[in-house]
Amino acid sequence: MSSRTVERRATVLPGLAMLLVVIAVILVGVATMVWPLVSAVRVGGATMATGLWVLLGLLVAGLGAFGSLGLFVVQPNQAAVLILFGRYIGTVRTEGWYWANPFTFMARRKVSLRVRNFDTQKAKVNDRRGNPVEIAAVVVWRVVDTARAVFDVDDFEGFVAVQSETAVRHLATQYPYDSYEEHEAISLSGDVDAVSRTLQGELQERLGVAGVEVVETRLSHLSYAPEIANAMLRRQQATAIVAARQKMVEGAVGMVEMALQRLAEERVVELDEERKAAMISNLLVVLTGEQVAAPVLNVGSLYQ
């Protein structure tokens, strides 16, 4: 932690004021060159002093031109990282026109602070159960510490890409695709918000060293690998059918129980145990059957 670079504010001057100074210095240099030449023409010959004045004016004009290299512009949601002779001297985050030491011109670096999106490639990886799945995610991020982004990693954009791919692959191995067991509380397909929060937390831990903030993560693609997609689809269908049957049986038993209780309370008819069993069987067939039941009318007595 102590080796990380700490962002600090750079000391700069207003660009407009320094532009006027640069222009003034250049004009002084030009005047210093022109004046002795004009004087030499008037007197009819140049002297050594004339040459020295011209040389001095050339140096002054060159100094002014070199000073213009210190002018730079910072746009909204942009930062300028200033480096002087290999030493980090600060960052300018406020938009505007500024002037800094001209020797920072070659090493000056602009860093965007805007929010960016990164789409990971579809990766084939085994989930927690060992089933091959295809997974991809969208990572929304931005730079919050320019010093770390520039100096603590080699290429922060490439660093974000590699770490995002790695985190998505690791995420797929932590959870199953679907929750078939009671002890599996979270699955990739059934708990999207929880999975996204887990991915965001892991990515933030990985990218913090680069001065990057992870704004949001979201799975953009999730499916079984093609070689097992058909088999897993049949398994999902079977699971759905079993779950639906279970709900139907639970509802039918409740309705039968309610019917017997109402008949007993209102004393509509007295049924012995055999007739109760027959009634329960008929009601369960009617309530849980997939087709509409065809009633059979009994024109005889109850016991015929």
Secondary structure, DSSP 8 states (H G I E B T S, - for coil): -TTS----B---EEHHHHHHHHHHHHHHHHHHHHHHHHHHHHHTS--HHHHHHHHHHHHHHHHHHHHGGGEEEE-TTEEEEEEETTEEEEEE-S-EEEE--GGGTTT-EEEE-S-EEEE---EEEE-TTS-EEEEEEEEEEEES-HHIIIIISS-HHHHHHHHHHHHHHHHHHHS-SS--STT----TTT-HHHHHHHHHHHHHHHHGGGTEEEEEEEEEEEEE-HHHHHHHHHHHHHHHHHHHHHHHHHHHHHHHHHHHHHHHHHTS----HHHHHHHHHHHHHHHH-SS--------S-TT-
